Amino acid sequence: MGQAKKRPSPSEIKHRVLDDIRFLRSWVEKPLQIGAVAPSSPQLARLMASYVDPHATGAVLELGPGTGVVTKAILDRGVAPGRVVSVEYNEDFCKLLRNRFPGVHFIHGDAYNARHAVQAAFPEPLSAVVSSLPLFTRPMPQRVRLLDEAFAMLAPGAPFIQFSYALVPPVPHGAGAFELERTNWVVMNLPPARVWVYRRPA
Ligand SMILES: C[S@@+](CC[C@H](N)C(=O)[O-])C[C@H]1O[C@@H](n2cnc3c(N)ncnc32)[C@H](O)[C@@H]1O
């Protein structure tokens, strides 16, 4: 028999509606920076987090946490808050996240220039990078550079996990030395999205 689906409590529903409003407001102000009209669905966030190994020793780096749906999925996966470092550009989101996820190391800054700050806090190789950045708003050389910087921080073979709404990968095959895997579409998301997993083998 299938497991009964847990219904969200009234306070969870209120929480989600408030996050939707915050998100939409930020999108109206800075559409290219936010890159989505609504937070990702829990289904998409869980799929991203499923590629994180909770037993690996290195920290998990999150890029573009927004209001924290993916952060929550990473923690629910079994990663301790003290092993998560997360970089967010939007100051209001950062304040919200620090209240919502005590113990997670939030850096208010630019994910494209965060290597120094990340490695100052977590010098050991990372076990995963989980990115929700709207990469398609950036030129290809910047996307490739972001991926290269991530691989320089990641343990060999560890994943760089990215979602997008596009048919094509944000960094295509052949643009660097990596292996690329993609998931099926997550239709329970607005709009439907898929997850791309990049790895640079040892
Ligand atoms: C598409 S939203 C995703 C938010 C959340 N992870 C989710 O899935 O609902 C992208 C997030 O990346 C943040 N962001 C965009 N550019 C950034 C940058 N250069 N550095 C850090 N965060 C950035 C935005 O402020 C926003 O919170």
The ligand as an SDF file (V2000), in Angstrom:
LIG
                    3D

 27 29  0  0  0  0  0  0  0  0999 V2000
   15.3530   31.3190   -9.4680 C   0  0  0  0  0  0  0  0  0  0  0  0
   15.6510   31.9860   -7.8500 S   0  0  0  0  0  0  0  0  0  0  0  0
   15.7470   30.4650   -6.9550 C   0  0  0  0  0  0  0  0  0  0  0  0
   15.4710   30.5930   -5.4780 C   0  0  0  0  0  0  0  0  0  0  0  0
   15.3090   29.2830   -4.7160 C   0  0  0  0  0  0  0  0  0  0  0  0
   16.5300   28.5090   -4.6650 N   0  0  0  0  0  0  0  0  0  0  0  0
   14.2180   28.4550   -5.3100 C   0  0  0  0  0  0  0  0  0  0  0  0
   14.5650   27.4780   -5.9980 O   0  0  0  0  0  0  0  0  0  0  0  0
   13.0430   28.7800   -5.0960 O   0  0  0  0  0  0  0  0  0  0  0  0
   17.3080   32.5590   -7.9840 C   0  0  0  0  0  0  0  0  0  0  0  0
   17.9260   33.1150   -6.7280 C   0  0  0  0  0  0  0  0  0  0  0  0
   19.2970   33.4140   -7.0080 O   0  0  0  0  0  0  0  0  0  0  0  0
   19.6310   34.6700   -6.4550 C   0  0  0  0  0  0  0  0  0  0  0  0
   20.7340   35.2170   -7.2510 N   0  0  0  0  0  0  0  0  0  0  0  0
   20.7130   35.6540   -8.5230 C   0  0  0  0  0  0  0  0  0  0  0  0
   21.9220   36.0480   -8.9270 N   0  0  0  0  0  0  0  0  0  0  0  0
   22.7470   35.8510   -7.8810 C   0  0  0  0  0  0  0  0  0  0  0  0
   24.1370   36.0420   -7.6740 C   0  0  0  0  0  0  0  0  0  0  0  0
   24.9190   36.5360   -8.6430 N   0  0  0  0  0  0  0  0  0  0  0  0
   24.6570   35.7190   -6.4700 N   0  0  0  0  0  0  0  0  0  0  0  0
   23.8770   35.2060   -5.4870 C   0  0  0  0  0  0  0  0  0  0  0  0
   22.5510   34.9910   -5.6150 N   0  0  0  0  0  0  0  0  0  0  0  0
   21.9880   35.3080   -6.7990 C   0  0  0  0  0  0  0  0  0  0  0  0
   18.3490   35.4820   -6.5660 C   0  0  0  0  0  0  0  0  0  0  0  0
   18.3560   36.5830   -5.6740 O   0  0  0  0  0  0  0  0  0  0  0  0
   17.3170   34.4110   -6.2300 C   0  0  0  0  0  0  0  0  0  0  0  0
   17.1390   34.3280   -4.8400 O   0  0  0  0  0  0  0  0  0  0  0  0
  1  2  1  0
  2  3  1  0
  2 10  1  0
  3  4  1  0
  4  5  1  0
  5  6  1  0
  5  7  1  0
  7  8  2  0
  7  9  1  0
 10 11  1  0
 11 12  1  0
 11 26  1  0
 12 13  1  0
 13 14  1  0
 13 24  1  0
 14 15  1  0
 14 23  1  0
 15 16  2  0
 16 17  1  0
 17 18  1  0
 17 23  2  0
 18 19  1  0
 18 20  2  0
 20 21  1  0
 21 22  2  0
 22 23  1  0
 24 25  1  0
 24 26  1  0
 26 27  1  0
M  CHG  2   2   1   9  -1
M  END
$$$$
